[in-house]
Amino acid sequence: MSALAGQTAIVTGAGRGIGRAVALALAREGAAVTLAARTRQEIAAVAAEIREGGGRALAVPTDVTQDTAVEALVDQTVAELGRVDLLVTAAGVAAFGPVSGSKPNDWDAMLAVNLRGAMVCARAVVPAMTRQRRGTIVNVASIAATRAIAGAAVYSATKAGIVAFSRVLAEEVRGDGVRVGVILAGATDTPLWDTIPNAPDRGRMLRPEDVARVVVLMAALSPRAALEEITLLPAGGIL
Ligand SMILES: NC(=O)c1ccc[n+]([C@@H]2O[C@H](COP(=O)([O-])OP(=O)(O)OC[C@H]3O[C@@H](n4cnc5c(N)ncnc54)[C@H](OP(=O)(O)O)[C@@H]3O)[C@@H](O)[C@H]2O)c1
């Protein structure tokens, strides 16, 4: 029996990188998956891959910075797939550089997607999960939330923010049978690094499938157990 048979998941950032690997892994474990990101062709391709493997997928183009779009994403999932057992917030953007050379306007996208967007998504699934008295929210943060990496101040602030948000939300909803976990992932070889100058050695990074495996573990644990905070690093350490 597949670990997530009969369950329904929403994965943001599902078009590529970590979100894509998470969506494919959840589907392999039997979950029906709603794929959300802005690029229609990318989520459609992942949905096709899931269906070819015999799974069930729904591609819903969504910008997580648009609150009404996020509400519609959850409504459509419940309407078409019946319930929402799992939310994985893997939508994210990254830009690096020293604070002194940055412009506050350039910080807005990271704050809007990585922090506010993830919070809005989590808020949107809580009513359905509470009604079901069952659900798991997994936020994809970063090791940058807890370790000081020069050039990553704003990115780190968004990730530390989502760690703090996850901790508090976990306390608020655990009585309703809802679990909230957060993954502090180290460098992972995804398209996110394509445009970043002087990226670390991509051959030594985690693979998106490594992160996906941890998500499956968090989601498939018995309801009496909760994995709430996991640090997953390349075995070689922070790169
Ligand atoms: N790669 C790493 O080393 C690493 C390490 C630790 C944590 N993380 C975190 O893991 C998450 C995924 O990163 P990744 O490396 O997989 O990045 P990626 O390969 O660049 O993929 C990012 C995904 O997020 C989506 N996205 C971006 N802005 C969005 C928006 N406004 N609304 C909806 N979706 C949006 C993108 O699709 P569209 O552009 O089509 O919307 C894409 O599907 C991020 O939160 C990142 O910070 C990454």
The ligand as a Gaussian input file, in Angstrom:
#p B3LYP/6-31G(d) Opt

LIG

0 1
 N       17.996000      25.476000      -4.264000
 C       18.515000      25.606000      -3.036000
 O       19.729000      25.557000      -2.823000
 C       17.582000      25.802000      -1.881000
 C       18.066000      25.533000      -0.590000
 C       17.224000      25.723000       0.497000
 C       15.943000      26.163000       0.310000
 N       15.504000      26.434000      -0.945000
 C       14.140000      26.918000      -1.089000
 O       13.367000      25.937000      -1.732000
 C       12.311000      26.557000      -2.467000
 C       12.369000      26.056000      -3.897000
 O       13.597000      26.463000      -4.459000
 P       14.192000      25.831000      -5.794000
 O       15.638000      25.784000      -5.608000
 O       13.433000      24.630000      -6.148000
 O       13.875000      27.040000      -6.802000
 P       13.535000      27.044000      -8.368000
 O       14.130000      25.859000      -9.027000
 O       13.901000      28.408000      -8.826000
 O       11.936000      26.882000      -8.387000
 C       11.153000      27.848000      -7.756000
 C        9.698000      27.535000      -7.966000
 O        8.929000      28.553000      -7.294000
 C        7.985000      29.096000      -8.212000
 N        7.653000      30.476000      -7.876000
 C        8.477000      31.553000      -7.826000
 N        7.759000      32.660000      -7.564000
 C        6.468000      32.264000      -7.443000
 C        5.261000      32.952000      -7.209000
 N        5.213000      34.286000      -7.024000
 N        4.101000      32.247000      -7.151000
 C        4.119000      30.907000      -7.345000
 N        5.234000      30.195000      -7.579000
 C        6.398000      30.885000      -7.644000
 C        8.661000      28.969000      -9.571000
 O        7.730000      28.964000     -10.632000
 P        7.300000      30.276000     -11.451000
 O        8.508000      31.139000     -11.617000
 O        6.762000      29.685000     -12.702000
 O        6.223000      30.932000     -10.631000
 C        9.294000      27.593000      -9.440000
 O        8.350000      26.587000      -9.730000
 C       12.540000      28.064000      -2.327000
 O       11.744000      28.566000      -1.283000
 C       13.999000      28.158000      -1.950000
 O       14.260000      29.329000      -1.217000
 C       16.282000      26.244000      -2.047000

